[in-house]
Structure formats: structure tokens, C-alpha cells
Amino acid sequence: MLWVIDMSEWRGGISVFIEQDNGELERASLEVLTRAGELGRKFNEEVLGILLGHEVNNLVRESSRYGADKLVIVDHPDLRHYNSDAYTEVMAYLINKYRPRYLLLPATRNSRDLAGRLAVRFRTCLSAHVIMVDIDGKDGKLVTAVPGFGGNIVATVICTGGGKPEMATVSPGTYEARSSDKEATVIMESVPEDLIRRRKIELVEKKTSPMPDLSRAEKVVVAGGLGTGGGDLELIKEFANLIGAAVGVTRPLADMGIMPRDYQIGTTGVSLRAKTVFVFGASGAPHFVYGIRDCGTIVAVNTDREAPIFENCDYCAVADLFDVLKALIRELRGGGK
């Protein structure tokens, strides 16, 4: 379908894509929605949350309490799981109907896919994986901060083109999800059936990692760096399993393919808000430290007493991480092997 867009008719406002899959809400969406609510109140912009799925009544009330003024729901059996074609068509339909000036999405795997497709569809700017989102008080342009060169620099990016909506995907953990007593007005929206049926992609099989979701970790995270010997995470995973923790890695290990990008910590990965973080074998590069800046207690183990990580932690241990892990695992198992 060819969309004909009259930019003069765009109404303004901030829309947020609220991601779910099979009835499970992506918490990073609520973080973005909370920030959108702050911007909406600051700049007097209406905030519109958009939730696509099937049998999502249990998610509606929770989603409606994070800053949105209105919450648009599209309920259809073929939207239960994320589908690139169907979601793109439905979102494009809603964008053309409500015509928001801004569209924010969490920088998760599915939402990144959707954002890229929508940016091409509407020929508009897209700031990807940002760690700050704001609005310029003078001209109303979307302003974001985007990390580059492995997170060693951060660039301020402003949408200068005329395309709408101005878009950004926000890194998980960048903002804190905060609920309120105010609930959004719920709008049950229907879309033409052919938009959904036009899809070319079918979900054949869905596999979920047995490891805890790093972006949802609120209690304990165990992180590994190059000091693990280039990715020997066996003891780290065993220790994490014993204490019920999520596992994360530094960028080099993600670059090597030791773990998926979803488990990378830092400016170009996930920003944590866990109560406790154990860091094994990470030197403490600035882009990694950024990802743990909002955590409670940080414990670091490294053989280099001059490692920068020791300047950004609460407890330091100059020791071989494998010796420490073996001792911790032995203690947790009651002194046995």
C-alpha cells in the first residue's frame, strides 16, 4: 500500500509503542512511557500509548498507569505474537489516523525491527538505541543522546528533516518505570482485516532463553568481562543460578558472540537498576560503567588492582575470579564439591 501523507495535518503529541508478547508486557515499554509522560506534562503534549496483541485485558490497566493520556488497544488473534508485517501495517494505520509528532519505542529486538520499518515507511528520522530523549523547547524538535564508538562518546542528535513522526528507540534501563494513580482513557480500536492478513511472515516456532531476562533484573546480576579468559562463563552461570541472578556480559564478549546482544551491559546494551551486581573480570570501561551506574551495591573482582572498575564499585577484590567463584559456589553448596 502507498501511503500519501500530508504533513500539515499532523496533530502533535507523543506516541509510545507498548510491546508485549503472548500476554507478557515488555517492561522497557513502561520505562519509555514514563518518560513520555514527563515530556507530555512539560511541553503540554498529549501522550498516546499503543498496545497491540490478543486477549490483553490483563495488561490494559497496568499499561494505563504509566503516564499516557490515552491508550489505544488493537486486539486480534494474529497479533498475539510479534509479526513484522502485521505489526508494521497496523502501526502505520494508527499513525496515519492519530498523526503524532513523536513516536518512541523501547530498543528491544522486536521494537527495533518495527521502528526501522516504520521509519522507512514514513521517510522520517530515527535515532536508535538512545540513552536520553527530550524535546527542544524552541522549535519542538526531538533531541536524543546516542552512544558511538562502543559507547566511548555520546552524540546529541536532533531530527532536522520534515518527516513525521520523529522517532527514537530508547535503551532498556535508561529511565525508571513509575506508575501513578492516574489511568489513561482506553480506546478499543479496530483496523481493516486485510492489513493483518497481508502478512508474509508466519511464526513457526518460538524459543525462549532459559536464562533470566537481563532487562527485567531488579535484584541481582552477575556480569563477566574479558578477564573470564575470553568468555569462559561456566562458573559465572553456575554461581548466578545458585543465587537466582541474571547474567550479563561486557561488549567485547557480546562482539565475540559469547552471549547475545540482549545480555550486553552498557551504553550500547542494557542499563541495569539491580540492587546488587557482581562484576567478574571487567576492566571498567566507561561505556560498561554507564550500564551499572544506577545499581545499588557493586562488587568487583579483578587481578589488576589498578583496574578502573575499582573506582566505580562498593567492594573490591584483587584476586583470580575463578578462585573466588569456586569458593563462593562451594560455600553456597554447603561446603561440598
C-alpha positions in Angstrom: 0.0 0.0 0.0 1.3 3.5 -0.8 0.7 6.0 2.0 0.1 9.6 0.9 1.0 11.8 3.8 0.0 15.5 4.3 2.5 16.8 6.9 0.4 19.9 7.5 -2.3 17.7 9.1 -0.1 16.2 11.8 -1.7 16.9 15.2 1.3 16.7 17.5 1.5 14.6 20.6 3.8 11.7 21.8 3.0 8.1 21.0 4.7 5.2 22.6 4.6 1.6 21.3 3.9 -0.7 24.3 5.4 -4.1 23.5 4.0 -7.4 24.6 4.3 -11.0 23.6 1.8 -13.6 24.4 0.3 -11.5 27.2 3.6 -10.7 28.8 4.4 -7.0 28.9 7.9 -5.7 28.0 8.9 -3.6 31.0 11.2 -1.4 28.9 8.0 -0.1 27.2 6.8 1.2 30.6 10.1 3.0 31.1 9.7 4.8 27.8 6.0 5.5 28.6 7.0 7.1 31.9 9.5 9.4 30.2 6.9 10.3 27.6 4.5 11.2 30.4 7.1 13.6 31.8 7.7 15.2 28.5 4.0 15.4 27.8 3.4 17.3 31.1 6.4 19.6 30.5 5.5 20.6 26.9 1.8 20.2 27.1 1.7 17.3 24.6 -0.8 14.5 24.7 0.7 11.1 25.3 -0.8 8.2 23.4 0.1 4.6 24.3 -0.4 1.9 21.6 -0.8 -1.7 22.6 -1.2 -4.5 20.0 -2.0 -8.1 21.0 -4.7 -10.6 21.7 -6.6 -11.1 25.0 -4.6 -8.3 26.6 -7.2 -7.1 29.0 -4.9 -8.0 31.9 -2.3 -5.7 30.5 -4.5 -2.7 29.8 -4.9 -1.4 33.4 -1.2 -1.8 34.1 -0.2 0.0 30.9 -2.7 2.8 31.5 -1.0 3.9 34.8 2.5 5.0 33.4 1.8 8.4 32.0 -0.4 8.0 29.0 -3.4 10.2 28.5 -5.0 7.8 26.1 -4.3 4.1 25.5 -5.2 2.6 22.1 -5.7 -1.1 22.0 -5.9 -3.3 18.9 -7.0 -6.9 19.9 -6.6 -9.6 17.2 -5.6 -13.3 17.3 -2.8 -12.7 14.7 -1.3 -10.0 17.0 -0.7 -12.3 19.9 3.0 -12.7 19.0 5.1 -10.0 17.3 4.9 -10.3 13.5 6.9 -7.8 11.4 4.4 -7.5 8.5 1.2 -7.4 10.6 2.6 -5.0 13.3 4.1 -2.6 10.7 0.8 -2.4 8.8 -1.3 -1.9 11.9 1.1 0.7 13.4 1.2 2.6 10.1 -2.6 2.6 10.0 -2.7 4.0 13.6 0.0 6.6 12.9 -1.9 7.9 9.9 -5.1 8.1 11.9 -3.8 9.7 15.1 -0.8 11.6 13.5 1.5 12.0 16.4 4.6 14.3 16.1 6.8 11.9 18.1 7.0 8.1 18.3 9.0 6.4 21.0 9.8 2.7 21.3 11.9 0.5 23.6 15.2 -0.6 22.0 14.3 -4.3 22.3 14.8 -6.8 19.5 11.2 -6.6 18.2 10.7 -2.9 18.6 13.9 -2.1 16.9 12.7 -4.2 13.9 9.4 -2.3 13.9 11.0 1.1 14.3 13.2 0.6 11.3 10.3 -0.5 9.1 8.1 2.5 10.2 11.0 5.0 9.7 11.3 3.8 6.1 7.6 3.7 5.5 7.2 7.3 6.7 10.5 8.6 5.4 11.3 10.1 8.7 14.3 10.3 11.1 15.0 7.6 13.6 17.5 7.9 16.5 18.4 4.3 17.5 19.3 3.0 20.9 19.3 6.4 22.6 20.2 7.0 26.3 18.4 10.3 26.6 15.3 11.7 24.9 14.0 15.2 25.2 12.2 17.9 23.2 13.8 21.2 22.2 11.8 24.0 23.9 12.4 26.4 21.0 11.4 24.6 17.9 9.9 21.4 19.3 12.4 19.1 17.6 13.1 15.7 19.1 16.5 15.7 20.9 18.3 12.4 21.8 21.7 11.2 23.0 23.2 8.4 21.0 26.4 6.5 22.1 29.0 5.8 19.5 32.5 4.1 19.2 31.5 1.3 21.6 30.0 3.8 24.0 33.1 5.9 24.4 31.4 9.0 23.1 27.9 10.3 23.2 26.4 12.5 20.4 23.5 14.8 20.7 21.2 14.1 17.8 18.3 16.4 16.6 15.8 15.5 14.0 16.1 18.1 11.3 14.1 16.6 8.4 10.5 17.3 7.8 9.3 13.7 8.2 6.8 12.7 10.8 6.6 11.2 13.3 10.1 11.9 14.7 11.2 8.6 16.1 13.6 7.1 18.7 14.2 3.7 20.3 15.2 4.0 23.9 17.8 1.7 25.6 16.2 -0.6 28.3 17.0 0.8 31.7 17.6 4.4 30.6 14.6 5.6 32.6 12.7 4.2 35.6 9.2 2.9 35.1 7.0 4.7 37.6 3.2 4.1 37.9 0.7 6.6 39.2 -2.9 6.7 40.3 -4.0 8.4 37.1 -5.3 6.0 34.5 -5.4 6.6 30.7 -8.6 6.7 28.7 -8.8 3.4 26.9 -9.7 3.3 23.2 -10.5 -0.1 21.6 -9.5 0.4 18.0 -10.4 -1.8 15.1 -8.4 -1.9 11.9 -9.2 -3.2 8.4 -8.8 -7.0 8.4 -6.8 -7.0 5.2 -3.9 -5.1 6.9 -3.3 -8.1 9.2 -4.0 -10.8 6.7 -1.5 -9.2 4.2 1.5 -10.5 6.2 4.1 -12.7 4.6 5.8 -13.9 7.7 4.4 -16.8 9.8 5.6 -17.8 13.3 6.7 -21.4 13.0 8.5 -21.9 16.4 9.3 -19.7 19.3 12.1 -20.5 21.7 12.8 -18.6 25.0 16.2 -18.5 26.6 16.3 -20.4 29.9 18.4 -17.5 31.4 16.6 -14.7 33.3 15.8 -11.6 31.2 18.6 -9.1 31.9 16.4 -6.1 31.2 14.0 -7.2 33.9 16.6 -7.9 36.5 15.8 -6.0 39.7 17.6 -7.9 42.4 21.0 -9.5 41.4 23.1 -9.5 38.2 26.4 -11.3 37.6 28.5 -9.8 34.9 31.5 -11.2 33.1 34.3 -9.5 31.1 37.3 -10.4 29.1 39.1 -11.5 32.3 37.0 -14.7 32.1 39.6 -15.9 29.7 37.7 -14.7 26.6 34.3 -16.0 27.6 34.6 -18.9 30.0 31.2 -18.3 31.7 30.6 -21.8 33.1 31.3 -20.8 36.7 29.6 -17.4 36.4 26.4 -19.1 35.2 26.6 -21.7 37.9 27.1 -19.0 40.6 24.3 -16.9 39.1 21.9 -20.0 39.1 22.7 -20.7 42.7 21.8 -17.1 43.8 18.9 -16.6 41.4 20.7 -13.9 39.4 20.6 -12.8 35.8 23.8 -13.0 33.7 25.3 -10.2 31.6 28.5 -9.5 29.7 30.6 -6.6 28.6 30.6 -5.5 24.9 33.7 -7.5 23.9 32.1 -10.8 24.9 29.0 -9.8 23.0 31.1 -8.9 20.0 32.7 -12.3 20.1 29.3 -13.9 20.1 29.8 -15.5 23.6 26.3 -14.2 24.5 23.5 -12.5 22.6 23.4 -8.7 22.4 20.3 -8.8 24.7 22.8 -9.7 27.5 25.3 -6.9 26.9 25.6 -4.3 29.6 26.5 -0.6 28.9 25.6 2.4 26.7 25.1 0.2 23.6 23.4 -2.5 25.6 21.2 -2.7 28.7 21.4 -0.3 31.6 20.8 -2.0 34.9 18.8 -1.0 38.0 19.6 -4.1 40.1 20.1 -4.0 43.8 23.4 -5.9 43.6 25.8 -6.5 40.8 28.8 -8.9 40.8 31.4 -7.9 38.2 34.0 -10.6 37.3 36.9 -9.8 35.0 35.7 -6.5 33.6 38.2 -3.7 33.4 35.6 -1.0 33.9 35.5 0.9 30.6 33.2 4.0 30.7 30.6 2.5 28.4 30.3 -0.5 30.7 30.2 1.5 33.9 27.4 3.6 32.5 25.3 0.5 32.4 25.6 -0.2 36.1 25.6 3.4 37.4 22.0 3.1 38.8 22.6 -0.1 40.7 22.7 -0.4 44.4 25.7 -2.4 45.6 28.5 -3.3 43.2 31.1 -6.0 43.9 34.1 -6.3 41.6 36.7 -9.0 41.2 39.8 -8.4 39.1 43.5 -9.4 39.2 44.6 -5.8 38.3 44.5 -3.6 41.4 44.6 -0.5 39.1 41.5 -1.6 37.1 39.1 1.4 36.6 36.2 -0.8 37.8 37.5 -0.5 41.4 36.8 3.3 41.2 33.1 2.5 40.5 32.3 -0.2 43.0 31.5 -0.6 46.7 33.5 -3.7 47.4 36.8 -4.7 45.6 38.6 -8.0 45.5 42.1 -8.2 43.9 42.0 -11.9 43.1 41.6 -14.6 40.5 37.9 -14.6 39.6 37.9 -18.4 39.0 39.3 -19.0 42.6 36.7 -16.6 44.0 33.8 -18.2 42.1 34.9 -21.7 43.1 35.0 -20.7 46.7 31.6 -19.0 46.5 30.0 -22.0 44.8 31.5 -24.4 47.3 30.1 -22.2 50.2 26.7 -22.0 48.6 26.5 -25.7 48.1 27.2 -26.2 51.8 30.9 -26.9 51.6 30.6 -29.8 49.2 32.2 -30.0 45.8 
